[in-house]
Amino acid sequence: MEVRQELTLRDEIEAFAARVAALPLRVSLSDHSSEEPRFNAFFAAWPYLTGDYPFHRAVHVSPVPAETVLPTGCAVVRQSIQSQHRRTLIVGVGYIASIAQWSNSSLHASICARTDEIAESLVREFESHRVEQTTDMSVVDVT
């Protein structure tokens, strides 16, 4: 009979730190580009590549509020803030996600999760942050 252990956010943070410490890689950085976003994407994809989190979903949401959009109950483990955007790596119970949020109020999230249900629920949570745009009838778009 399978015994299922309930994981906590603390367990997920510790598992993330252990995965990062055990990564078999050598890093070479260039002075001419920003490497932080690539690291966040790599860290987020690693559990998918190893099979720990075999379900992946991605979502683009626009527009969203200008403040940082994060799911409830997550922990930020890495963050890179540049002039026009913020990239955040988060862990939660059963998932890891890389979020890019731009100053023009759009975001892209890439989610790897233990189950498809967890991944889908995060997609719905990110989509719930979409802001309704009001149309100013006195303005006419011209191309």
C-alpha positions in Angstrom: 0.0 0.0 0.0 1.3 3.5 -1.0 1.8 5.9 1.9 1.4 9.5 0.8 3.3 12.2 2.6 1.7 15.7 2.8 4.2 18.3 1.8 4.5 21.8 3.2 5.9 25.0 1.7 8.9 24.6 3.9 9.5 21.1 2.4 9.3 22.5 -1.1 11.7 25.3 -0.4 14.2 22.8 1.1 13.7 20.5 -1.9 14.4 23.4 -4.2 17.6 24.3 -2.4 18.8 20.7 -2.5 18.1 20.5 -6.3 20.1 23.6 -6.9 23.0 22.4 -4.8 23.0 19.1 -6.6 22.9 20.5 -10.2 25.7 19.0 -12.3 26.6 22.2 -14.2 29.5 24.6 -14.8 28.5 28.2 -15.3 30.2 30.7 -17.5 28.9 34.3 -17.5 29.3 37.1 -20.0 29.6 40.8 -19.1 27.5 41.7 -22.1 24.1 40.1 -21.2 21.9 39.5 -18.2 22.0 35.9 -17.2 19.6 36.0 -14.3 16.5 35.3 -16.4 18.1 32.3 -18.0 19.0 30.9 -14.6 15.4 31.3 -13.3 14.0 29.5 -16.4 16.6 26.7 -16.0 15.9 26.3 -12.2 12.1 26.2 -13.0 12.6 23.6 -15.8 15.0 21.3 -13.9 12.3 19.4 -11.9 10.4 18.9 -15.2 13.5 17.6 -16.9 14.2 15.2 -14.0 10.6 14.0 -13.8 10.0 15.3 -10.3 7.3 17.7 -11.7 6.2 16.0 -14.9 3.4 18.5 -15.8 4.0 21.8 -17.5 1.7 24.7 -18.3 2.4 28.2 -19.6 0.1 31.2 -19.5 0.3 34.8 -20.8 -2.0 37.3 -19.1 -2.5 40.9 -20.2 -3.3 43.3 -18.7 -2.6 42.6 -15.1 -2.1 45.0 -12.2 1.2 46.9 -12.0 2.1 45.4 -8.7 3.7 41.9 -8.6 1.3 39.1 -9.3 2.0 35.9 -7.3 -0.2 33.0 -6.4 -1.3 32.6 -2.8 0.9 30.4 -0.6 4.1 30.6 -2.6 7.6 31.5 -1.6 10.0 33.7 -3.8 13.3 31.9 -4.1 14.9 34.0 -6.8 14.1 37.4 -8.3 15.7 39.6 -10.9 14.4 43.2 -11.4 15.4 45.1 -14.5 14.2 48.4 -15.8 11.3 47.2 -17.8 10.4 43.9 -16.1 10.6 41.6 -13.1 11.4 37.9 -13.3 10.5 35.8 -10.2 11.1 32.2 -9.4 8.6 30.8 -6.9 8.0 27.5 -5.2 4.7 26.2 -3.7 3.4 22.9 -2.5 3.7 20.7 -5.6 5.0 23.2 -8.1 7.7 25.6 -9.2 7.1 28.5 -11.6 9.0 31.2 -13.4 7.1 34.4 -13.8 8.1 37.3 -16.1 6.1 40.5 -15.5 6.6 43.6 -17.7 6.1 47.2 -16.8 3.4 47.4 -19.5 1.3 45.2 -17.2 1.5 41.8 -18.9 2.9 38.6 -17.5 4.1 35.2 -18.6 4.2 32.2 -16.2 5.8 28.8 -16.9 4.7 26.3 -14.4 6.0 22.8 -13.6 3.9 20.7 -11.2 3.5 17.3 -9.6 0.0 17.0 -11.1 -1.8 18.5 -14.0 -4.5 19.7 -11.6 -2.0 21.8 -9.7 -0.6 23.3 -12.9 -4.1 24.0 -14.2 -5.2 25.6 -11.0 -2.2 28.0 -11.1 -3.1 28.9 -14.7 -6.6 29.8 -13.6 -5.2 31.8 -10.6 -2.9 33.8 -12.9 -5.8 34.4 -15.3 -7.9 35.7 -12.4 -5.5 38.7 -12.1 -6.5 39.9 -15.6 -7.7 43.5 -15.4 -10.8 44.5 -17.4 -9.9 47.3 -19.8 -12.3 50.1 -20.1 -12.8 51.6 -23.6 -12.8 55.4 -23.8 -15.5 56.0 -26.5 -14.1 59.5 -27.1 -10.8 58.0 -28.4 -10.4 56.6 -31.9 -7.5 54.3 -32.7 -5.9 55.2 -36.1 -3.4 53.1 -37.9 
